[in-house]
Amino acid sequence: MTQPLRIGTRGSPLALAQAHETRDRLIAAHPHLAAPGAIEIVVFKTTGDRILDRTLAEAGGKGLFTKELEDALLDGGADLAVHSMKDVPTWMPEGLEISTLLPREDTRDAFFSRGGHTVDTLPAGSVVGTAGLRRQAQILERRPDLKVVPFRGNVQTRLAKLEAGEVDATLLALAGLRRLGLTDRITAVLEHDEMLPAVAQGAIGIEIRSADDATRALLAPLNCAATAARVTAERALLAMLDGSCRTPIAALSTLDGDRLHLKAKVLSNDGRQVFRAERSGNAGDAAAIGADAGAEIKAVLPPDFFKS
Ligand SMILES: NCc1[nH]cc(CCC(=O)O)c1CC(=O)O
């Protein structure tokens, strides 16, 4: 009896859906993994899952959703860890790497409101609940008269709070809603020109021990090269900007054949200051394209912008 391949995941419904997608794709690529006990899904609680009363920016620190999974990889409690790439810190711990990116889901954000209002028709002073500074800043950029309040919890919890009247509107990544089959309650899908996504939004990344060639080989057929190029460009931008989760940064790259196009935006928390860059180039130069766009924005940011 060989050891089972252990997939480490968080326990949220979305994380579990992503872990199951990974398992299903592994079995499709390697039918022998369908045997009972060949793959085990192991659930870990991360710091981000415990902190529900503060926004993540307040909680501070990187890797709130990844640290415990990475510890499990390093101590052998898991062989691969499935992450929303959006939650993966810019710099990887020594000895670990993202070896695989699954095909990316829709990158847009979904808007939910009571009464069917869109971002433009919400009455002045309406309360928008959102956990992230990126969404806060872009909502305020468009509607400085709205009130943004911190809002945490998993997708189901947030929708329940909206229904209960705790807030008038909220936003969630369409990717997660699709993966959970929860798209029916969406009021409007926001296009990229009104809400640019987070770096790597909608992408699932699989992390392994760098020395684990066996797991790397099993995962190789699951990798989506187009998603990998796009995520590489967006994460290179983040690395150049030294992005912490305290700064609203939005970015999206698209591919047209081998041509990669990157749009990036850095905002002040109140949405009053907006800095943008755009770059195009060969997909093979994804990292340089991202770094270059990041450098352009960095050069025009006021001193201490990231500390404010
Ligand atoms: N930190 C929360 C988080 N991480 C990834 C997703 C959604 C799925 C994705 O972007 O891949 C979400 C929820 C949300 O932003 O609505």
The ligand as an SDF file (V2000), in Angstrom:
LIG
                    3D

 16 16  0  0  0  0  0  0  0  0999 V2000
   -9.8050   36.3740    0.5550 N   0  0  0  0  0  0  0  0  0  0  0  0
  -11.0570   35.9590    0.1390 C   0  0  0  0  0  0  0  0  0  0  0  0
  -11.1020   35.3500   -1.2220 C   0  0  0  0  0  0  0  0  0  0  0  0
  -10.0430   34.7440   -1.7910 N   0  0  0  0  0  0  0  0  0  0  0  0
  -10.4280   34.3120   -3.0470 C   0  0  0  0  0  0  0  0  0  0  0  0
  -11.7530   34.6560   -3.2180 C   0  0  0  0  0  0  0  0  0  0  0  0
  -12.5930   34.4260   -4.3970 C   0  0  0  0  0  0  0  0  0  0  0  0
  -12.0920   33.5260   -5.4480 C   0  0  0  0  0  0  0  0  0  0  0  0
  -10.9430   34.0150   -6.2500 C   0  0  0  0  0  0  0  0  0  0  0  0
  -10.7150   35.2180   -6.4480 O   0  0  0  0  0  0  0  0  0  0  0  0
  -10.2220   33.1550   -6.7350 O   0  0  0  0  0  0  0  0  0  0  0  0
  -12.1950   35.2890   -2.0680 C   0  0  0  0  0  0  0  0  0  0  0  0
  -13.5360   35.8070   -1.7760 C   0  0  0  0  0  0  0  0  0  0  0  0
  -13.8820   37.0870   -2.4890 C   0  0  0  0  0  0  0  0  0  0  0  0
  -13.0210   37.9420   -2.7150 O   0  0  0  0  0  0  0  0  0  0  0  0
  -15.0510   37.2670   -2.8230 O   0  0  0  0  0  0  0  0  0  0  0  0
  1  2  1  0
  2  3  1  0
  3  4  1  0
  3 12  2  0
  4  5  1  0
  5  6  2  0
  6  7  1  0
  6 12  1  0
  7  8  1  0
  8  9  1  0
  9 10  2  0
  9 11  1  0
 12 13  1  0
 13 14  1  0
 14 15  2  0
 14 16  1  0
M  END
$$$$
